[in-house]
Amino acid sequence: MSGIAIMMMTLFIVIIWGGLAASVFALRRHPDEISGEFGDAEYARNELLLEQELTAQQLANSQN
């Protein structure tokens, strides 16, 4: 391999692994559960959303 090829390979390895490290760091600081439009709103709890989904499925099954 030429020197330019090794340099480009090293550069892109650093870019890809650096992006992965930055993503992991960002997700550890701001997990999906508390970010975005809903954040930590009371109506966005897992239990409430699951209950709503099950109710919707029961309604769909009763209409069929």
PDB file with SEQRES, HELIX, SHEET and CRYST1 records, atoms N, CA, C and O in Angstrom:
SEQRES   1 A   64  MET SER GLY ILE ALA ILE MET MET MET THR LEU PHE ILE          
SEQRES   2 A   64  VAL ILE ILE TRP GLY GLY LEU ALA ALA SER VAL PHE ALA          
SEQRES   3 A   64  LEU ARG ARG HIS PRO ASP GLU ILE SER GLY GLU PHE GLY          
SEQRES   4 A   64  ASP ALA GLU TYR ALA ARG ASN GLU LEU LEU LEU GLU GLN          
SEQRES   5 A   64  GLU LEU THR ALA GLN GLN LEU ALA ASN SER GLN ASN              
HELIX    1 AA1 GLY A    3  ARG A   29  1                                  27    
HELIX    2 AA2 ASP A   32  ILE A   34  5                                   3    
HELIX    3 AA3 GLU A   42  ALA A   44  5                                   3    
HELIX    4 AA4 ASN A   46  GLN A   63  1                                  18    
CRYST1    1.000    1.000    1.000  90.00  90.00  90.00 P 1           1          
ATOM      1  N   MET A   1       0.854  -1.184   0.000  1.00  0.00           N  
ATOM      2  CA  MET A   1       0.000   0.000   0.000  1.00  0.00           C  
ATOM      3  C   MET A   1       0.891   1.235   0.000  1.00  0.00           C  
ATOM      4  O   MET A   1       1.963   1.267   0.605  1.00  0.00           O  
ATOM      5  N   SER A   2       0.408   2.233  -0.695  1.00  0.00           N  
ATOM      6  CA  SER A   2       1.163   3.483  -0.741  1.00  0.00           C  
ATOM      7  C   SER A   2       0.917   4.298   0.521  1.00  0.00           C  
ATOM      8  O   SER A   2       0.003   4.010   1.294  1.00  0.00           O  
ATOM      9  N   GLY A   3       1.729   5.296   0.715  1.00  0.00           N  
ATOM     10  CA  GLY A   3       1.591   6.159   1.885  1.00  0.00           C  
ATOM     11  C   GLY A   3       0.267   6.899   1.905  1.00  0.00           C  
ATOM     12  O   GLY A   3      -0.328   7.089   2.967  1.00  0.00           O  
ATOM     13  N   ILE A   4      -0.200   7.318   0.728  1.00  0.00           N  
ATOM     14  CA  ILE A   4      -1.478   8.039   0.650  1.00  0.00           C  
ATOM     15  C   ILE A   4      -2.628   7.108   1.021  1.00  0.00           C  
ATOM     16  O   ILE A   4      -3.565   7.524   1.702  1.00  0.00           O  
ATOM     17  N   ALA A   5      -2.567   5.855   0.580  1.00  0.00           N  
ATOM     18  CA  ALA A   5      -3.626   4.895   0.903  1.00  0.00           C  
ATOM     19  C   ALA A   5      -3.672   4.633   2.407  1.00  0.00           C  
ATOM     20  O   ALA A   5      -4.754   4.559   2.990  1.00  0.00           O  
ATOM     21  N   ILE A   6      -2.526   4.494   3.025  1.00  0.00           N  
ATOM     22  CA  ILE A   6      -2.487   4.271   4.474  1.00  0.00           C  
ATOM     23  C   ILE A   6      -3.013   5.491   5.213  1.00  0.00           C  
ATOM     24  O   ILE A   6      -3.747   5.358   6.191  1.00  0.00           O  
ATOM     25  N   MET A   7      -2.640   6.683   4.748  1.00  0.00           N  
ATOM     26  CA  MET A   7      -3.118   7.908   5.378  1.00  0.00           C  
ATOM     27  C   MET A   7      -4.644   8.022   5.261  1.00  0.00           C  
ATOM     28  O   MET A   7      -5.311   8.374   6.234  1.00  0.00           O  
ATOM     29  N   MET A   8      -5.192   7.732   4.093  1.00  0.00           N  
ATOM     30  CA  MET A   8      -6.646   7.802   3.890  1.00  0.00           C  
ATOM     31  C   MET A   8      -7.359   6.751   4.742  1.00  0.00           C  
ATOM     32  O   MET A   8      -8.399   7.032   5.337  1.00  0.00           O  
ATOM     33  N   MET A   9      -6.798   5.542   4.799  1.00  0.00           N  
ATOM     34  CA  MET A   9      -7.397   4.491   5.617  1.00  0.00           C  
ATOM     35  C   MET A   9      -7.415   4.916   7.085  1.00  0.00           C  
ATOM     36  O   MET A   9      -8.430   4.757   7.763  1.00  0.00           O  
ATOM     37  N   THR A  10      -6.316   5.448   7.570  1.00  0.00           N  
ATOM     38  CA  THR A  10      -6.242   5.915   8.959  1.00  0.00           C  
ATOM     39  C   THR A  10      -7.232   7.035   9.211  1.00  0.00           C  
ATOM     40  O   THR A  10      -7.909   7.041  10.239  1.00  0.00           O  
ATOM     41  N   LEU A  11      -7.328   7.982   8.291  1.00  0.00           N  
ATOM     42  CA  LEU A  11      -8.255   9.104   8.430  1.00  0.00           C  
ATOM     43  C   LEU A  11      -9.693   8.611   8.540  1.00  0.00           C  
ATOM     44  O   LEU A  11     -10.433   9.055   9.418  1.00  0.00           O  
ATOM     45  N   PHE A  12     -10.091   7.710   7.671  1.00  0.00           N  
ATOM     46  CA  PHE A  12     -11.472   7.241   7.689  1.00  0.00           C  
ATOM     47  C   PHE A  12     -11.762   6.315   8.874  1.00  0.00           C  
ATOM     48  O   PHE A  12     -12.892   6.278   9.360  1.00  0.00           O  
ATOM     49  N   ILE A  13     -10.773   5.580   9.338  1.00  0.00           N  
ATOM     50  CA  ILE A  13     -10.965   4.792  10.561  1.00  0.00           C  
ATOM     51  C   ILE A  13     -11.208   5.725  11.736  1.00  0.00           C  
ATOM     52  O   ILE A  13     -12.090   5.474  12.557  1.00  0.00           O  
ATOM     53  N   VAL A  14     -10.428   6.806  11.822  1.00  0.00           N  
ATOM     54  CA  VAL A  14     -10.608   7.782  12.904  1.00  0.00           C  
ATOM     55  C   VAL A  14     -11.974   8.447  12.798  1.00  0.00           C  
ATOM     56  O   VAL A  14     -12.637   8.651  13.815  1.00  0.00           O  
ATOM     57  N   ILE A  15     -12.406   8.789  11.590  1.00  0.00           N  
ATOM     58  CA  ILE A  15     -13.713   9.437  11.408  1.00  0.00           C  
ATOM     59  C   ILE A  15     -14.838   8.499  11.837  1.00  0.00           C  
ATOM     60  O   ILE A  15     -15.737   8.909  12.572  1.00  0.00           O  
ATOM     61  N   ILE A  16     -14.799   7.251  11.390  1.00  0.00           N  
ATOM     62  CA  ILE A  16     -15.876   6.303  11.706  1.00  0.00           C  
ATOM     63  C   ILE A  16     -15.897   5.979  13.199  1.00  0.00           C  
ATOM     64  O   ILE A  16     -16.955   6.063  13.824  1.00  0.00           O  
ATOM     65  N   TRP A  17     -14.764   5.614  13.782  1.00  0.00           N  
ATOM     66  CA  TRP A  17     -14.729   5.281  15.213  1.00  0.00           C  
ATOM     67  C   TRP A  17     -14.970   6.515  16.064  1.00  0.00           C  
ATOM     68  O   TRP A  17     -15.558   6.417  17.142  1.00  0.00           O  
ATOM     69  N   GLY A  18     -14.527   7.668  15.599  1.00  0.00           N  
ATOM     70  CA  GLY A  18     -14.797   8.909  16.333  1.00  0.00           C  
ATOM     71  C   GLY A  18     -16.279   9.228  16.344  1.00  0.00           C  
ATOM     72  O   GLY A  18     -16.811   9.673  17.362  1.00  0.00           O  
ATOM     73  N   GLY A  19     -16.953   9.004  15.222  1.00  0.00           N  
ATOM     74  CA  GLY A  19     -18.399   9.209  15.164  1.00  0.00           C  
ATOM     75  C   GLY A  19     -19.136   8.255  16.080  1.00  0.00           C  
ATOM     76  O   GLY A  19     -20.103   8.639  16.738  1.00  0.00           O  
ATOM     77  N   LEU A  20     -18.684   7.019  16.124  1.00  0.00           N  
ATOM     78  CA  LEU A  20     -19.300   6.043  17.026  1.00  0.00           C  
ATOM     79  C   LEU A  20     -19.102   6.458  18.481  1.00  0.00           C  
ATOM     80  O   LEU A  20     -20.036   6.395  19.281  1.00  0.00           O  
ATOM     81  N   ALA A  21     -17.897   6.879  18.818  1.00  0.00           N  
ATOM     82  CA  ALA A  21     -17.624   7.311  20.195  1.00  0.00           C  
ATOM     83  C   ALA A  21     -18.454   8.542  20.550  1.00  0.00           C  
ATOM     84  O   ALA A  21     -18.979   8.632  21.660  1.00  0.00           O  
ATOM     85  N   ALA A  22     -18.578   9.488  19.621  1.00  0.00           N  
ATOM     86  CA  ALA A  22     -19.385  10.688  19.873  1.00  0.00           C  
ATOM     87  C   ALA A  22     -20.854  10.324  20.067  1.00  0.00           C  
ATOM     88  O   ALA A  22     -21.526  10.907  20.918  1.00  0.00           O  
ATOM     89  N   SER A  23     -21.359   9.368  19.288  1.00  0.00           N  
ATOM     90  CA  SER A  23     -22.756   8.933  19.428  1.00  0.00           C  
ATOM     91  C   SER A  23     -22.996   8.279  20.778  1.00  0.00           C  
ATOM     92  O   SER A  23     -23.989   8.568  21.445  1.00  0.00           O  
ATOM     93  N   VAL A  24     -22.096   7.407  21.176  1.00  0.00           N  
ATOM     94  CA  VAL A  24     -22.238   6.733  22.471  1.00  0.00           C  
ATOM     95  C   VAL A  24     -22.197   7.759  23.596  1.00  0.00           C  
ATOM     96  O   VAL A  24     -22.993   7.688  24.532  1.00  0.00           O  
ATOM     97  N   PHE A  25     -21.282   8.705  23.508  1.00  0.00           N  
ATOM     98  CA  PHE A  25     -21.165   9.742  24.533  1.00  0.00           C  
ATOM     99  C   PHE A  25     -22.442  10.582  24.596  1.00  0.00           C  
ATOM    100  O   PHE A  25     -22.934  10.877  25.685  1.00  0.00           O  
ATOM    101  N   ALA A  26     -22.979  10.967  23.437  1.00  0.00           N  
ATOM    102  CA  ALA A  26     -24.201  11.781  23.406  1.00  0.00           C  
ATOM    103  C   ALA A  26     -25.395  11.011  23.970  1.00  0.00           C  
ATOM    104  O   ALA A  26     -26.199  11.582  24.706  1.00  0.00           O  
ATOM    105  N   LEU A  27     -25.522   9.729  23.636  1.00  0.00           N  
ATOM    106  CA  LEU A  27     -26.634   8.933  24.154  1.00  0.00           C  
ATOM    107  C   LEU A  27     -26.513   8.672  25.654  1.00  0.00           C  
ATOM    108  O   LEU A  27     -27.523   8.551  26.346  1.00  0.00           O  
ATOM    109  N   ARG A  28     -25.293   8.587  26.152  1.00  0.00           N  
ATOM    110  CA  ARG A  28     -25.125   8.402  27.602  1.00  0.00           C  
ATOM    111  C   ARG A  28     -25.500   9.667  28.356  1.00  0.00           C  
ATOM    112  O   ARG A  28     -26.018   9.592  29.470  1.00  0.00           O  
ATOM    113  N   ARG A  29     -25.244  10.839  27.760  1.00  0.00           N  
ATOM    114  CA  ARG A  29     -25.582  12.099  28.421  1.00  0.00           C  
ATOM    115  C   ARG A  29     -27.064  12.409  28.314  1.00  0.00           C  
ATOM    116  O   ARG A  29     -27.647  12.969  29.242  1.00  0.00           O  
ATOM    117  N   HIS A  30     -27.687  12.048  27.182  1.00  0.00           N  
ATOM    118  CA  HIS A  30     -29.106  12.335  26.946  1.00  0.00           C  
ATOM    119  C   HIS A  30     -29.786  11.076  26.416  1.00  0.00           C  
ATOM    120  O   HIS A  30     -29.948  10.947  25.203  1.00  0.00           O  
ATOM    121  N   PRO A  31     -30.187  10.149  27.275  1.00  0.00           N  
ATOM    122  CA  PRO A  31     -30.820   8.904  26.817  1.00  0.00           C  
ATOM    123  C   PRO A  31     -32.127   9.176  26.066  1.00  0.00           C  
ATOM    124  O   PRO A  31     -32.751  10.222  26.243  1.00  0.00           O  
ATOM    125  N   ASP A  32     -32.520   8.239  25.245  1.00  0.00           N  
ATOM    126  CA  ASP A  32     -33.751   8.378  24.465  1.00  0.00           C  
ATOM    127  C   ASP A  32     -34.972   8.589  25.346  1.00  0.00           C  
ATOM    128  O   ASP A  32     -35.921   9.261  24.941  1.00  0.00           O  
ATOM    129  N   GLU A  33     -34.957   8.016  26.561  1.00  0.00           N  
ATOM    130  CA  GLU A  33     -36.128   8.092  27.424  1.00  0.00           C  
ATOM    131  C   GLU A  33     -36.444   9.515  27.879  1.00  0.00           C  
ATOM    132  O   GLU A  33     -37.597   9.817  28.189  1.00  0.00           O  
ATOM    133  N   ILE A  34     -35.441  10.393  27.924  1.00  0.00           N  
ATOM    134  CA  ILE A  34     -35.695  11.750  28.426  1.00  0.00           C  
ATOM    135  C   ILE A  34     -35.447  12.818  27.377  1.00  0.00           C  
ATOM    136  O   ILE A  34     -35.432  14.003  27.708  1.00  0.00           O  
ATOM    137  N   SER A  35     -35.251  12.438  26.126  1.00  0.00           N  
ATOM    138  CA  SER A  35     -35.006  13.434  25.092  1.00  0.00           C  
ATOM    139  C   SER A  35     -36.146  13.424  24.083  1.00  0.00           C  
ATOM    140  O   SER A  35     -37.013  12.551  24.120  1.00  0.00           O  
ATOM    141  N   GLY A  36     -36.135  14.370  23.212  1.00  0.00           N  
ATOM    142  CA  GLY A  36     -37.148  14.437  22.172  1.00  0.00           C  
ATOM    143  C   GLY A  36     -38.357  15.241  22.581  1.00  0.00           C  
ATOM    144  O   GLY A  36     -38.328  15.972  23.571  1.00  0.00           O  
ATOM    145  N   GLU A  37     -39.422  15.102  21.811  1.00  0.00           N  
ATOM    146  CA  GLU A  37     -40.629  15.904  21.995  1.00  0.00           C  
ATOM    147  C   GLU A  37     -41.325  15.611  23.318  1.00  0.00           C  
ATOM    148  O   GLU A  37     -41.807  16.531  23.978  1.00  0.00           O  
ATOM    149  N   PHE A  38     -41.383  14.339  23.713  1.00  0.00           N  
ATOM    150  CA  PHE A  38     -42.100  13.974  24.930  1.00  0.00           C  
ATOM    151  C   PHE A  38     -41.254  14.169  26.182  1.00  0.00           C  
ATOM    152  O   PHE A  38     -41.775  14.532  27.236  1.00  0.00           O  
ATOM    153  N   GLY A  39     -39.962  13.930  26.068  1.00  0.00           N  
ATOM    154  CA  GLY A  39     -39.094  14.092  27.226  1.00  0.00           C  
ATOM    155  C   GLY A  39     -39.525  13.220  28.376  1.00  0.00           C  
ATOM    156  O   GLY A  39     -39.736  12.020  28.205  1.00  0.00           O  
ATOM    157  N   ASP A  40     -39.658  13.808  29.547  1.00  0.00           N  
ATOM    158  CA  ASP A  40     -40.078  13.036  30.715  1.00  0.00           C  
ATOM    159  C   ASP A  40     -41.502  13.404  31.124  1.00  0.00           C  
ATOM    160  O   ASP A  40     -41.828  13.453  32.311  1.00  0.00           O  
ATOM    161  N   ALA A  41     -42.347  13.662  30.121  1.00  0.00           N  
ATOM    162  CA  ALA A  41     -43.738  14.041  30.378  1.00  0.00           C  
ATOM    163  C   ALA A  41     -44.491  12.891  31.044  1.00  0.00           C  
ATOM    164  O   ALA A  41     -44.175  11.721  30.828  1.00  0.00           O  
ATOM    165  N   GLU A  42     -45.471  13.230  31.840  1.00  0.00           N  
ATOM    166  CA  GLU A  42     -46.256  12.242  32.591  1.00  0.00           C  
ATOM    167  C   GLU A  42     -47.002  11.288  31.652  1.00  0.00           C  
ATOM    168  O   GLU A  42     -47.121  10.099  31.946  1.00  0.00           O  
ATOM    169  N   TYR A  43     -47.502  11.802  30.528  1.00  0.00           N  
ATOM    170  CA  TYR A  43     -48.291  10.980  29.609  1.00  0.00           C  
ATOM    171  C   TYR A  43     -47.434  10.127  28.686  1.00  0.00           C  
ATOM    172  O   TYR A  43     -47.973   9.425  27.830  1.00  0.00           O  
ATOM    173  N   ALA A  44     -46.117  10.168  28.834  1.00  0.00           N  
ATOM    174  CA  ALA A  44     -45.240   9.385  27.967  1.00  0.00           C  
ATOM    175  C   ALA A  44     -44.560   8.240  28.721  1.00  0.00           C  
ATOM    176  O   ALA A  44     -43.513   7.758  28.288  1.00  0.00           O  
ATOM    177  N   ARG A  45     -45.131   7.806  29.826  1.00  0.00           N  
ATOM    178  CA  ARG A  45     -44.571   6.685  30.584  1.00  0.00           C  
ATOM    179  C   ARG A  45     -44.830   5.378  29.840  1.00  0.00           C  
ATOM    180  O   ARG A  45     -45.830   5.248  29.135  1.00  0.00           O  
ATOM    181  N   ASN A  46     -43.946   4.432  29.995  1.00  0.00           N  
ATOM    182  CA  ASN A  46     -44.080   3.141  29.320  1.00  0.00           C  
ATOM    183  C   ASN A  46     -45.376   2.434  29.690  1.00  0.00           C  
ATOM    184  O   ASN A  46     -46.033   1.854  28.826  1.00  0.00           O  
ATOM    185  N   GLU A  47     -45.751   2.477  30.970  1.00  0.00           N  
ATOM    186  CA  GLU A  47     -46.957   1.773  31.412  1.00  0.00           C  
ATOM    187  C   GLU A  47     -48.201   2.353  30.742  1.00  0.00           C  
ATOM    188  O   GLU A  47     -49.075   1.608  30.298  1.00  0.00           O  
ATOM    189  N   LEU A  48     -48.279   3.664  30.670  1.00  0.00           N  
ATOM    190  CA  LEU A  48     -49.435   4.320  30.069  1.00  0.00           C  
ATOM    191  C   LEU A  48     -49.497   4.058  28.565  1.00  0.00           C  
ATOM    192  O   LEU A  48     -50.570   3.796  28.021  1.00  0.00           O  
ATOM    193  N   LEU A  49     -48.354   4.127  27.899  1.00  0.00           N  
ATOM    194  CA  LEU A  49     -48.330   3.876  26.457  1.00  0.00           C  
ATOM    195  C   LEU A  49     -48.689   2.426  26.145  1.00  0.00           C  
ATOM    196  O   LEU A  49     -49.386   2.161  25.165  1.00  0.00           O  
ATOM    197  N   LEU A  50     -48.224   1.487  26.964  1.00  0.00           N  
ATOM    198  CA  LEU A  50     -48.563   0.078  26.769  1.00  0.00           C  
ATOM    199  C   LEU A  50     -50.056  -0.147  26.963  1.00  0.00           C  
ATOM    200  O   LEU A  50     -50.683  -0.884  26.201  1.00  0.00           O  
ATOM    201  N   GLU A  51     -50.623   0.486  27.981  1.00  0.00           N  
ATOM    202  CA  GLU A  51     -52.061   0.368  28.230  1.00  0.00           C  
ATOM    203  C   GLU A  51     -52.864   0.905  27.045  1.00  0.00           C  
ATOM    204  O   GLU A  51     -53.861   0.301  26.648  1.00  0.00           O  
ATOM    205  N   GLN A  52     -52.440   2.022  26.486  1.00  0.00           N  
ATOM    206  CA  GLN A  52     -53.134   2.592  25.331  1.00  0.00           C  
ATOM    207  C   GLN A  52     -53.025   1.681  24.115  1.00  0.00           C  
ATOM    208  O   GLN A  52     -53.986   1.527  23.362  1.00  0.00           O  
ATOM    209  N   GLU A  53     -51.858   1.080  23.924  1.00  0.00           N  
ATOM    210  CA  GLU A  53     -51.675   0.185  22.788  1.00  0.00           C  
ATOM    211  C   GLU A  53     -52.550  -1.059  22.924  1.00  0.00           C  
ATOM    212  O   GLU A  53     -53.163  -1.497  21.950  1.00  0.00           O  
ATOM    213  N   LEU A  54     -52.608  -1.627  24.122  1.00  0.00           N  
ATOM    214  CA  LEU A  54     -53.438  -2.815  24.342  1.00  0.00           C  
ATOM    215  C   LEU A  54     -54.918  -2.492  24.153  1.00  0.00           C  
ATOM    216  O   LEU A  54     -55.662  -3.305  23.604  1.00  0.00           O  
ATOM    217  N   THR A  55     -55.352  -1.314  24.601  1.00  0.00           N  
ATOM    218  CA  THR A  55     -56.739  -0.897  24.416  1.00  0.00           C  
ATOM    219  C   THR A  55     -57.058  -0.754  22.933  1.00  0.00           C  
ATOM    220  O   THR A  55     -58.127  -1.165  22.482  1.00  0.00           O  
ATOM    221  N   ALA A  56     -56.134  -0.172  22.176  1.00  0.00           N  
ATOM    222  CA  ALA A  56     -56.348  -0.010  20.739  1.00  0.00           C  
ATOM    223  C   ALA A  56     -56.427  -1.367  20.045  1.00  0.00           C  
ATOM    224  O   ALA A  56     -57.239  -1.548  19.138  1.00  0.00           O  
ATOM    225  N   GLN A  57     -55.597  -2.320  20.460  1.00  0.00           N  
ATOM    226  CA  GLN A  57     -55.634  -3.657  19.872  1.00  0.00           C  
ATOM    227  C   GLN A  57     -56.944  -4.362  20.201  1.00  0.00           C  
ATOM    228  O   GLN A  57     -57.514  -5.042  19.348  1.00  0.00           O  
ATOM    229  N   GLN A  58     -57.420  -4.207  21.415  1.00  0.00           N  
ATOM    230  CA  GLN A  58     -58.687  -4.826  21.801  1.00  0.00           C  
ATOM    231  C   GLN A  58     -59.839  -4.239  20.997  1.00  0.00           C  
ATOM    232  O   GLN A  58     -60.739  -4.969  20.582  1.00  0.00           O  
ATOM    233  N   LEU A  59     -59.822  -2.927  20.772  1.00  0.00           N  
ATOM    234  CA  LEU A  59     -60.860  -2.301  19.950  1.00  0.00           C  
ATOM    235  C   LEU A  59     -60.814  -2.814  18.518  1.00  0.00           C  
ATOM    236  O   LEU A  59     -61.853  -3.085  17.915  1.00  0.00           O  
ATOM    237  N   ALA A  60     -59.614  -2.947  17.976  1.00  0.00           N  
ATOM    238  CA  ALA A  60     -59.470  -3.437  16.608  1.00  0.00           C  
ATOM    239  C   ALA A  60     -59.955  -4.879  16.499  1.00  0.00           C  
ATOM    240  O   ALA A  60     -60.595  -5.242  15.512  1.00  0.00           O  
ATOM    241  N   ASN A  61     -59.658  -5.697  17.494  1.00  0.00           N  
ATOM    242  CA  ASN A  61     -60.098  -7.094  17.475  1.00  0.00           C  
ATOM    243  C   ASN A  61     -61.608  -7.214  17.635  1.00  0.00           C  
ATOM    244  O   ASN A  61     -62.225  -8.101  17.045  1.00  0.00           O  
ATOM    245  N   SER A  62     -62.204  -6.337  18.419  1.00  0.00           N  
ATOM    246  CA  SER A  62     -63.654  -6.416  18.624  1.00  0.00           C  
ATOM    247  C   SER A  62     -64.423  -5.950  17.388  1.00  0.00           C  
ATOM    248  O   SER A  62     -65.573  -6.344  17.194  1.00  0.00           O  
ATOM    249  N   GLN A  63     -63.808  -5.123  16.559  1.00  0.00           N  
ATOM    250  CA  GLN A  63     -64.480  -4.648  15.346  1.00  0.00           C  
ATOM    251  C   GLN A  63     -64.408  -5.676  14.229  1.00  0.00           C  
ATOM    252  O   GLN A  63     -65.199  -5.617  13.287  1.00  0.00           O  
ATOM    253  N   ASN A  64     -63.481  -6.609  14.316  1.00  0.00           N  
ATOM    254  CA  ASN A  64     -63.345  -7.635  13.268  1.00  0.00           C  
ATOM    255  C   ASN A  64     -64.258  -8.740  13.522  1.00  0.00           C  
ATOM    256  O   ASN A  64     -64.294  -9.701  12.754  1.00  0.00           O  
TER     257      ASN A  64                                                      
END                                                                             
